[in-house]
Amino acid sequence: MARDSTRRGRRRDERGFSLAEVVVAMAVLGIGAAAALSTFVAGTRTVRDLTLRTTAANLVSRQIESARAVRTLDVADGRQVTTQAAGGTTFTVTQDVSYVDPSSSTTLCAGTGNTLAYKLISVTVTWAGMGSTRPVRADTLRAVGLGANGFGTGTGTLAVLVAGASGTPVPGIRVTLTPGGASQTTGSDGCAVFPGLAPGSYTASAATTGYVGTANATAATVDNLGVAAQTVARGTLYYDTARAVDVLLGAAAGSVVPSGLALRLGDTYTPETSVPACPVAGSACSTGVPGHVSGLFPEVWSVSVGSCTDTPRSSASVDLRGDTPPASVTVPVGTAAVDVRLGGLPQAGRQVTATRAPTAACPAGETLTLPATSAGTTSLVLPYGSWTLSTPHDVADVPVVLSPSAPTASASLAVTS
């Protein structure tokens, strides 16, 4: 019996590992290999990141030394952006140069003093695919004075802050002065500084695609900026990315919008006024009513339809501030169910006119037209208010009154021919 047992054990050893044992061994080996690979990849990524940061630090150091090697006045003001390839990677080198006075440690635009004490030179290097890795940055201060390394006593300085709707500085905007034509690009502080100016009055302007000023135009200005000798004058140009909104009408589907319906918008800076039809280059415009309005400064807007300004109005409010403004706004309107009949039979193809008489809130009155009725009832969109509906050869005009509490009305027009 012992001999048989020994033979069976020997035969089992000769057969080797079972399938289950092989599978378990392969799983353990795979886990170990995956862990080793993960460690290897993480280590490789760390080495690569360190190499890229070292290269970026060298580029920062080189740029800073270049700025220190020339006269303070010869260091270009504003923002300068260049690229440089190294080791198969393209690095972006951004140099921001701003003036600092003793009353502010960051920017001349935020200060209150009249002395150009220093130029603050900030160099930042970034690269593609850096992920959460922080940019490499360094700063240096260069003294500014009078004479060979400064400005004459008979000149002054103008500091123009380009700010968004919330007052946040806007970098990368080219600001031009008139008279003289001097120009600077705002740095990260949103400040464009113009030193060495002859005393006088100046206008600062900007015209950057995709941006608008408070007048809802790409070309924006701030004027009457007075500069005096040995002083720092300051001004603010409000300029931000243009916003857009779809204007919808709160009427049932199939309702007909009459010809000549005005779309009016207004905000803190702009009195309510009719929006011109697109295209209008470099200014706010609308594709129609309902339609898409573009080129707006980020503010809280009142959106109305109709030319008259009495109360109640067909009006709504929309807030276009913030990073994700609303895509649309719906303006409440009234509707008049209109049918035209001849001898009791519905008439198609009739032109109906809606008229408002002149009032204090509507000095010129208002006239809207429905080019053609259908053979039955046509739902006509109208702003809130008192209207008179008429059509050629009608027996009598029909008055209708539309309001938020009574937004619908019916009108039947009888014609003689």
PAMAR-975039 format. One record per residue (C-alpha): x, y, z; residue in three letters; residue number from 1. Coordinates in pm, whole numbers, plus 50000, padded with zeros to 5 digits. Layout:
% residues N
      c1      c2      c3   nunu   lumtor
       X       Y       Z    ALA      NUM
...
% end
This chain:
% residues 417
      c1      c2      c3   nunu   lumtor
   50000   50000   50000    MET        1
   50281   50241   50085    ALA        2
   50447   50156   49758    ARG        3
   50123   50233   49563    ASP        4
   50086   50567   49741    SER        5
   50441   50661   49654    THR        6
   50377   50578   49290    ARG        7
   50061   50793   49283    ARG        8
   50250   51093   49433    GLY        9
   50529   51050   49183    ARG       10
   50281   51038   48893    ARG       11
   50113   51358   49017    ARG       12
   50454   51535   49032    ASP       13
   50532   51417   48682    GLU       14
   50208   51571   48550    ARG       15
   50327   51924   48667    GLY       16
   50096   52216   48759    PHE       17
   49721   52195   48716    SER       18
   49535   52450   48494    LEU       19
   49407   52636   48801    ALA       20
   49757   52667   48939    GLU       21
   49881   52807   48605    VAL       22
   49600   53064   48596    VAL       23
   49673   53179   48951    VAL       24
   50044   53209   48874    ALA       25
   49975   53413   48560    MET       26
   49743   53647   48754    ALA       27
   50002   53706   49023    VAL       28
   50267   53766   48757    LEU       29
   50035   54013   48573    GLY       30
   49964   54211   48889    ILE       31
   50332   54236   48961    GLY       32
   50409   54342   48605    ALA       33
   50133   54606   48608    ALA       34
   50260   54751   48933    ALA       35
   50612   54758   48799    ALA       36
   50495   54923   48475    LEU       37
   50294   55184   48666    SER       38
   50596   55268   48879    THR       39
   50812   55290   48568    PHE       40
   50566   55518   48384    VAL       41
   50524   55743   48690    ALA       42
   50898   55765   48728    GLY       43
   50943   55847   48360    THR       44
   50677   56120   48380    ARG       45
   50841   56270   48686    THR       46
   51179   56278   48516    VAL       47
   51024   56438   48206    ARG       48
   50844   56703   48416    ASP       49
   51163   56787   48599    LEU       50
   51349   56817   48270    THR       51
   51082   57050   48126    LEU       52
   51076   57266   48440    ARG       53
   51455   57292   48432    THR       54
   51444   57404   48069    THR       55
   51167   57653   48151    ALA       56
   51368   57788   48445    ALA       57
   51666   57841   48215    ASN       58
   51448   58032   47969    LEU       59
   51309   58250   48251    VAL       60
   51659   58323   48378    SER       61
   51781   58412   48031    ARG       62
   51487   58650   47974    GLN       63
   51534   58819   48311    ILE       64
   51907   58868   48247    GLU       65
   51829   59020   47905    SER       66
   51597   59272   48073    ALA       67
   51866   59358   48328    ARG       68
   52133   59407   48063    ALA       69
   51971   59714   47901    VAL       70
   51856   60057   48017    ARG       71
   51530   60056   48210    THR       72
   51363   60267   47941    LEU       73
   51469   60018   47671    ASP       74
   51273   59731   47829    VAL       75
   50951   59714   47624    ALA       76
   50645   59811   47825    ASP       77
   50330   59598   47837    GLY       78
   50308   59233   47733    ARG       79
   50545   59057   47496    GLN       80
   50483   58691   47402    VAL       81
   50738   58472   47220    THR       82
   50787   58099   47167    THR       83
   51101   57890   47177    GLN       84
   51156   57521   47095    ALA       85
   51387   57311   47313    ALA       86
   51420   56934   47332    GLY       87
   51120   56878   47107    GLY       88
   50890   57096   47322    THR       89
   50764   57444   47236    THR       90
   50776   57685   47531    PHE       91
   50576   58009   47552    THR       92
   50764   58298   47713    VAL       93
   50539   58580   47839    THR       94
   50699   58901   47964    GLN       95
   50479   59155   48144    ASP       96
   50631   59495   48218    VAL       97
   50446   59746   48433    SER       98
   50535   60058   48628    TYR       99
   50510   60062   49005    VAL      100
   50494   60370   49226    ASP      101
   50564   60377   49601    PRO      102
   50190   60375   49681    SER      103
   50130   60037   49514    SER      104
   50337   59722   49510    SER      105
   50168   59577   49201    THR      106
   50068   59823   48930    THR      107
   50071   60194   48852    LEU      108
   49702   60183   48762    CYS      109
   49616   60078   49119    ALA      110
   49842   60338   49281    GLY      111
   49778   60697   49380    THR      112
   50125   60851   49368    GLY      113
   50291   61062   49102    ASN      114
   50630   60889   49094    THR      115
   50749   60624   48853    LEU      116
   50971   60441   49102    ALA      117
   51026   60108   48928    TYR      118
   50952   59892   48631    LYS      119
   50825   59552   48744    LEU      120
   50935   59287   48494    ILE      121
   50759   58950   48524    SER      122
   50853   58654   48304    VAL      123
   50639   58339   48288    THR      124
   50713   58025   48086    VAL      125
   50451   57762   47998    THR      126
   50444   57464   47764    TRP      127
   50190   57234   47602    ALA      128
   50071   56935   47803    GLY      129
   50189   57073   48138    MET      130
   49862   56971   48304    GLY      131
   49860   57064   48672    SER      132
   50228   57159   48668    THR      133
   50269   57522   48772    ARG      134
   50427   57770   48526    PRO      135
   50781   57885   48595    VAL      136
   50797   58255   48685    ARG      137
   51044   58515   48802    ALA      138
   51024   58893   48869    ASP      139
   51272   59176   48882    THR      140
   51250   59549   48957    LEU      141
   51434   59816   48760    ARG      142
   51462   60167   48899    ALA      143
   51325   60457   48695    VAL      144
   51446   60810   48744    GLY      145
   51528   61126   48557    LEU      146
   51797   61196   48302    GLY      147
   51972   60926   48099    ALA      148
   51776   60641   48258    ASN      149
   51449   60826   48315    GLY      150
   51219   61098   48185    PHE      151
   51241   61472   48149    GLY      152
   51093   61700   48412    THR      153
   50862   61860   48154    GLY      154
   50671   61537   48080    THR      155
   50395   61339   48251    GLY      156
   50259   60986   48258    THR      157
   49921   60833   48173    LEU      158
   49816   60494   48317    ALA      159
   49511   60338   48148    VAL      160
   49342   60042   48316    LEU      161
   49148   59814   48081    VAL      162
   48882   59651   48299    ALA      163
   48601   59408   48234    GLY      164
   48241   59456   48343    ALA      165
   48324   59340   48697    SER      166
   48634   59559   48718    GLY      167
   48874   59266   48663    THR      168
   49189   59367   48467    PRO      169
   49189   59252   48103    VAL      170
   49532   59153   47966    PRO      171
   49642   59145   47603    GLY      172
   49449   59452   47483    ILE      173
   49627   59700   47259    ARG      174
   49562   60057   47379    VAL      175
   49639   60354   47151    THR      176
   49663   60721   47245    LEU      177
   49562   61021   47043    THR      178
   49716   61256   46969    PRO      179
   50055   61098   46908    GLY      180
   49958   60741   46823    GLY      181
   50158   60577   47104    ALA      182
   50034   60226   47183    SER      183
   50088   59962   47451    GLN      184
   49946   59613   47516    THR      185
   49806   59557   47863    THR      186
   49985   59305   48081    GLY      187
   49838   59072   48342    SER      188
   49744   59379   48550    ASP      189
   49534   59521   48264    GLY      190
   49742   59839   48276    CYS      191
   49885   60028   47978    ALA      192
   50134   60295   48084    VAL      193
   50242   60587   47866    PHE      194
   50536   60775   48021    PRO      195
   50715   61078   47882    GLY      196
   50403   61249   47747    LEU      197
   50378   61616   47671    ALA      198
   50118   61785   47894    PRO      199
   49772   61793   47736    GLY      200
   49446   61604   47687    SER      201
   49450   61251   47546    TYR      202
   49205   60985   47429    THR      203
   49277   60616   47487    ALA      204
   49117   60367   47248    SER      205
   49101   59991   47190    ALA      206
   48974   59783   46897    ALA      207
   49024   59411   46958    THR      208
   48813   59153   46774    THR      209
   48576   58971   47009    GLY      210
   48565   59254   47262    TYR      211
   48328   59549   47306    VAL      212
   48310   59860   47518    GLY      213
   48012   59994   47709    THR      214
   47870   60139   47385    ALA      215
   47851   59783   47242    ASN      216
   48111   59848   46976    ALA      217
   48450   59688   46915    THR      218
   48606   60036   46891    ALA      219
   48594   60178   47245    ALA      220
   48742   60498   47387    THR      221
   48789   60694   47705    VAL      222
   48864   61063   47646    ASP      223
   48953   61384   47829    ASN      224
   49250   61223   48002    LEU      225
   49452   61522   48118    GLY      226
   49828   61484   48162    VAL      227
   50042   61737   48353    ALA      228
   50418   61755   48396    ALA      229
   50572   61537   48669    GLN      230
   50237   61374   48751    THR      231
   50065   61041   48683    VAL      232
   49717   61067   48532    ALA      233
   49489   60762   48541    ARG      234
   49186   60648   48344    GLY      235
   48975   60334   48306    THR      236
   48854   60186   47978    LEU      237
   48576   59931   48033    TYR      238
   48620   59657   47775    TYR      239
   48510   59295   47784    ASP      240
   48434   58993   47568    THR      241
   48122   59047   47358    ALA      242
   47807   58861   47464    ARG      243
   47514   58733   47260    ALA      244
   47157   58623   47334    VAL      245
   46865   58471   47146    ASP      246
   46549   58681   47185    VAL      247
   46230   58472   47183    LEU      248
   45868   58582   47196    LEU      249
   45620   58434   47444    GLY      250
   45354   58359   47184    ALA      251
   45195   58033   47077    ALA      252
   45355   57840   46792    ALA      253
   45222   57954   46454    GLY      254
   45165   58312   46561    SER      255
   45266   58566   46297    VAL      256
   45515   58840   46380    VAL      257
   45418   59162   46199    PRO      258
   45654   59359   45980    SER      259
   45829   59652   46145    GLY      260
   45828   59515   46502    LEU      261
   46111   59697   46683    ALA      262
   46354   59526   46918    LEU      263
   46488   59758   47188    ARG      264
   46767   59698   47440    LEU      265
   46909   59907   47723    GLY      266
   47147   59872   48017    ASP      267
   47329   60084   48277    THR      268
   47547   60247   48013    TYR      269
   47313   60258   47713    THR      270
   46962   60409   47713    PRO      271
   46707   60175   47561    GLU      272
   46724   60198   47183    THR      273
   46633   59996   46877    SER      274
   46890   59736   46772    VAL      275
   46992   59760   46404    PRO      276
   46963   59462   46174    ALA      277
   47272   59251   46107    CYS      278
   47523   59266   45959    PRO      279
   47675   59571   46127    VAL      280
   48053   59545   46145    ALA      281
   48196   59595   46493    GLY      282
   47869   59682   46665    SER      283
   47567   59519   46827    ALA      284
   47301   59396   46583    CYS      285
   47008   59157   46556    SER      286
   46907   58898   46299    THR      287
   46539   58979   46352    GLY      288
   46247   58943   46595    VAL      289
   46263   58677   46725    PRO      290
   46634   58653   46652    GLY      291
   46995   58650   46768    HIS      292
   47150   58964   46917    VAL      293
   47530   58982   46922    SER      294
   47799   59232   47021    GLY      295
   47666   59321   47368    LEU      296
   47868   59438   47668    PHE      297
   47825   59196   47963    PRO      298
   47562   59371   48170    GLU      299
   47201   59331   48288    VAL      300
   46987   59419   47987    TRP      301
   46623   59513   47947    SER      302
   46486   59360   47626    VAL      303
   46162   59499   47482    SER      304
   45961   59475   47162    VAL      305
   45768   59766   47016    GLY      306
   45854   60133   46979    SER      307
   45642   60273   47262    CYS      308
   45762   60300   47621    THR      309
   45438   60317   47818    ASP      310
   45346   60074   48096    THR      311
   45291   59781   48093    PRO      312
   45546   59686   47831    ARG      313
   45637   59370   47650    SER      314
   45972   59355   47825    SER      315
   46207   59111   47998    ALA      316
   46544   59127   48173    SER      317
   46854   58918   48103    VAL      318
   47188   58911   48287    ASP      319
   47480   58865   48046    LEU      320
   47750   58894   48311    ARG      321
   47954   58598   48430    GLY      322
   48132   58322   48242    ASP      323
   47818   58136   48132    THR      324
   47548   58392   48042    PRO      325
   47198   58273   47946    PRO      326
   47151   58152   47589    ALA      327
   46808   58311   47549    SER      328
   46548   58547   47691    VAL      329
   46172   58529   47632    THR      330
   45979   58855   47597    VAL      331
   45608   58836   47687    PRO      332
   45375   58960   47413    VAL      333
   45008   58974   47332    GLY      334
   44828   58804   47043    THR      335
   44521   58909   46849    ALA      336
   44318   58641   46671    ALA      337
   44218   58816   46349    VAL      338
   43985   58702   46073    ASP      339
   43864   58897   45771    VAL      340
   43525   58815   45617    ARG      341
   43337   58914   45304    LEU      342
   42969   58831   45314    GLY      343
   43038   58600   45606    GLY      344
   43308   58406   45423    LEU      345
   43674   58400   45544    PRO      346
   43909   58598   45324    GLN      347
   44275   58503   45270    ALA      348
   44552   58733   45146    GLY      349
   44426   59046   45320    ARG      350
   44673   59295   45469    GLN      351
   44590   59389   45828    VAL      352
   44738   59699   45991    THR      353
   44775   59745   46367    ALA      354
   44805   60110   46477    THR      355
   44873   60288   46805    ARG      356
   44780   60654   46833    ALA      357
   45050   60901   46945    PRO      358
   45077   60946   47323    THR      359
   45332   61092   47565    ALA      360
   45499   60749   47585    ALA      361
   45466   60697   47210    CYS      362
   45507   61040   47044    PRO      363
   45528   60908   46689    ALA      364
   45267   60640   46735    GLY      365
   45333   60290   46604    GLU      366
   45219   60100   46297    THR      367
   45270   59728   46231    LEU      368
   45149   59529   45931    THR      369
   45046   59168   45874    LEU      370
   45120   59116   45503    PRO      371
   44854   58849   45441    ALA      372
   44584   58671   45638    THR      373
   44504   58304   45601    SER      374
   44161   58172   45507    ALA      375
   44045   58175   45866    GLY      376
   44183   58308   46193    THR      377
   44539   58445   46200    THR      378
   44712   58488   46537    SER      379
   44894   58822   46519    LEU      380
   45176   58900   46766    VAL      381
   45151   59249   46919    LEU      382
   45326   59422   47210    PRO      383
   45109   59506   47511    TYR      384
   44900   59821   47462    GLY      385
   44590   59963   47294    SER      386
   44571   59890   46921    TRP      387
   44335   59959   46633    THR      388
   44314   59688   46366    LEU      389
   44211   59773   46012    SER      390
   44222   59642   45659    THR      391
   44141   59803   45322    PRO      392
   43767   59829   45251    HIS      393
   43668   59727   45602    ASP      394
   43332   59825   45739    VAL      395
   43483   59943   46072    ALA      396
   43818   59938   46246    ASP      397
   43839   59712   46553    VAL      398
   44009   59820   46881    PRO      399
   44193   59563   47095    VAL      400
   44373   59602   47429    VAL      401
   44649   59360   47530    LEU      402
   44810   59339   47874    SER      403
   44982   59086   48103    PRO      404
   44645   59007   48264    SER      405
   44465   58986   47926    ALA      406
   44731   58887   47669    PRO      407
   44487   58765   47401    THR      408
   44202   58925   47211    ALA      409
   43987   58856   46905    SER      410
   43907   59082   46614    ALA      411
   43677   59016   46319    SER      412
   43700   59258   46029    LEU      413
   43422   59278   45773    ALA      414
   43507   59408   45427    VAL      415
   43285   59539   45152    THR      416
   43494   59415   44862    SER      417
% end
